[in-house]
Amino acid sequence: MKRELEEESVRKWQRNWTQTTKGSITKEYFPNVEERLKMDINLTQNLTAIVTGHGKTRAYLHHFKIIEEPTCPCGTAEQTMDHLIFECEAITKERERLKMTALQNGN
């Protein structure tokens, strides 16, 4: 009975998650509620900032008119979390070092 209630709760959560217009950045990282619940994630302030899009990037600060330009100091695009994680030329060495560390640790 308990398992059935939990399964129904996750199905309902998934329906709500799929239908809501909020959390679009978080949905990109975690589109499936059940799969996310199976993950063992150490929630930190930095991870929360990344998956919610609320980090102190230039694009975020520009959105709230705190700074005038959203452009990353590398000059190639707006400084968003995705840009920093996947594209920013200014932190290529750090990104590669992080990838190598993750591979060595089996992640």
C-alpha positions as CSV (number, residue, x, y, z in Angstrom):
1,M,0.0,0.0,0.0
2,K,2.8,2.4,1.0
3,R,4.7,1.7,-2.3
4,E,1.5,2.3,-4.4
5,L,0.9,5.6,-2.6
6,E,4.6,6.7,-3.2
7,E,4.4,5.7,-6.9
8,E,1.1,7.6,-7.4
9,S,2.6,10.6,-5.6
10,V,5.6,10.6,-7.9
11,R,3.3,10.3,-11.0
12,K,1.3,13.3,-9.8
13,W,4.5,15.2,-9.1
14,Q,5.7,14.4,-12.6
15,R,2.5,15.6,-14.2
16,N,2.6,18.9,-12.2
17,W,6.4,19.3,-13.0
18,T,5.7,18.7,-16.7
19,Q,2.8,21.2,-16.9
20,T,4.2,24.1,-14.9
21,T,5.8,27.0,-16.7
22,K,8.1,27.6,-13.8
23,G,11.5,26.0,-13.2
24,S,12.5,25.9,-16.9
25,I,16.2,25.9,-16.2
26,T,15.9,23.3,-13.5
27,K,13.8,21.1,-15.8
28,E,16.7,21.1,-18.3
29,Y,18.9,19.4,-15.6
30,F,16.1,17.2,-14.1
31,P,13.3,16.6,-16.5
32,N,12.2,13.3,-14.8
33,V,11.1,13.4,-11.1
34,E,11.6,9.7,-10.5
35,E,15.1,9.7,-11.9
36,R,16.0,12.7,-9.9
37,L,14.8,11.1,-6.7
38,K,17.1,8.1,-7.4
39,M,20.1,10.4,-7.5
40,D,22.3,10.9,-4.5
41,I,23.1,14.6,-4.8
42,N,24.9,16.7,-2.3
43,L,22.8,19.9,-2.5
44,T,25.0,22.9,-2.0
45,Q,24.5,26.6,-2.5
46,N,26.5,26.5,-5.7
47,L,24.7,23.5,-7.2
48,T,21.3,25.2,-6.3
49,A,22.5,28.4,-8.1
50,I,23.5,26.4,-11.2
51,V,20.3,24.3,-11.6
52,T,18.0,27.2,-10.8
53,G,19.8,29.8,-12.9
54,H,20.0,32.1,-9.9
55,G,23.8,32.3,-9.8
56,K,25.6,35.6,-9.8
57,T,26.4,35.5,-13.5
58,R,26.5,38.7,-15.6
59,A,23.3,37.7,-17.4
60,Y,21.5,37.2,-14.1
61,L,22.7,40.5,-12.7
62,H,21.8,42.3,-16.0
63,H,18.3,40.9,-15.9
64,F,17.8,42.7,-12.6
65,K,19.5,45.9,-13.9
66,I,22.3,45.6,-11.5
67,I,24.9,45.8,-14.2
68,E,24.6,47.2,-17.8
69,E,26.1,44.4,-19.9
70,P,25.4,40.6,-19.7
71,T,28.4,39.7,-21.8
72,C,31.0,37.4,-20.4
73,P,34.5,38.8,-20.0
74,C,35.6,36.2,-22.6
75,G,33.6,38.3,-25.1
76,T,31.9,35.5,-26.9
77,A,28.4,35.3,-25.4
78,E,26.2,36.3,-22.4
79,Q,27.6,35.0,-19.2
80,T,25.0,32.4,-18.2
81,M,25.6,29.2,-16.2
82,D,25.4,27.1,-19.3
83,H,28.0,29.4,-21.0
84,L,30.3,29.0,-18.1
85,I,29.9,25.2,-17.8
86,F,30.1,24.3,-21.5
87,E,31.6,27.1,-23.6
88,C,33.5,29.9,-21.9
89,E,37.0,30.1,-23.4
90,A,38.4,31.9,-20.3
91,I,37.9,28.9,-18.1
92,T,38.7,26.1,-20.6
93,K,41.7,24.8,-18.5
94,E,39.6,24.7,-15.3
95,R,36.8,22.9,-17.2
96,E,39.2,20.3,-18.6
97,R,40.8,19.8,-15.2
98,L,37.4,19.2,-13.6
99,K,36.5,16.7,-16.4
100,M,39.8,14.8,-15.8
101,T,39.2,14.7,-12.0
102,A,35.7,13.4,-12.5
103,L,36.9,10.7,-14.9
104,Q,39.7,9.6,-12.5
105,N,37.1,9.4,-9.7
106,G,34.8,7.3,-11.8
107,N,32.1,9.9,-12.2
